[in-house]
């Protein structure tokens, strides 16, 4: 199942290199899906199925981790401060 994320846009051209940059070409799509609450595995599966992504899951996972690290500390929920 695809989520229809930016299907009207042609997929970016990929080179034969499998560096951190392979996910960078899909930054907009990945950020949009993260904002919708999707996880790295779901995003990876959509990239492969709908956009011909040739990178690996680990590449997407590292990229998602990098993007989430870029979120300001104020935007994160710290569960240690909550009483259950």
C-alpha positions in Angstrom: 0.0 0.0 0.0 1.3 3.4 -0.9 0.3 6.6 0.9 0.4 8.8 -2.2 3.2 10.8 -0.9 4.3 13.2 -3.7 3.4 10.8 -6.5 3.0 13.6 -9.0 6.7 14.4 -8.7 9.2 12.4 -10.8 11.6 10.4 -8.6 15.0 11.9 -8.3 17.8 10.4 -10.4 20.0 8.0 -8.5 23.6 7.3 -9.0 25.3 3.9 -8.5 26.7 5.1 -5.2 25.2 3.9 -2.0 26.2 6.7 0.3 24.2 8.7 2.8 23.2 10.9 -0.1 21.0 8.2 -1.6 18.3 9.0 1.0 19.0 12.8 0.8 17.5 12.8 -2.7 14.2 11.9 -1.1 14.4 14.3 1.8 11.1 16.1 1.0 9.2 12.9 0.8 10.8 11.4 4.0 10.2 14.6 6.0 6.6 14.7 4.9 6.0 11.1 5.9 7.7 11.6 9.2 5.4 14.5 9.9 2.5 12.1 9.3 3.8 9.8 12.0 5.3 7.2 9.6 8.3 5.1 10.7 11.5 4.4 8.8 10.3 0.9 7.7 7.1 2.2 6.2 8.8 5.0 4.5 11.5 2.7 3.1 8.8 0.3 1.7 7.0 3.2 0.0 10.3 4.5 -1.5 11.0 1.0 -3.0 7.5 0.2 -4.2 6.5 3.6 -5.6 9.7 5.3 -6.4 12.2 2.7 -7.4 14.5 3.4 -4.5 17.7 1.3 -4.7 19.2 2.1 -1.3 18.9 -0.1 1.7 16.6 0.1 4.7 19.6 0.9 6.9 20.3 4.0 4.7 16.8 5.3 5.3 16.9 4.4 9.0 20.1 6.4 9.5 18.7 9.3 7.5 15.5 9.3 9.6 17.6 9.2 12.7 19.6 12.2 11.4 16.4 14.1 10.6 14.8 13.4 14.0 18.0 14.6 15.6 17.6 17.9 13.8 14.3 18.5 15.7 14.7 21.1 18.4 14.7 19.7 21.9 11.6 21.7 22.7 9.6 19.7 20.1 10.4 16.4 21.8 8.4 14.8 24.5 10.4 13.8 27.6 8.6 10.9 29.2 10.8 11.1 32.3 8.9 14.2 33.4 5.5 12.6 33.2 3.9 10.8 36.0 2.0 7.7 35.1 
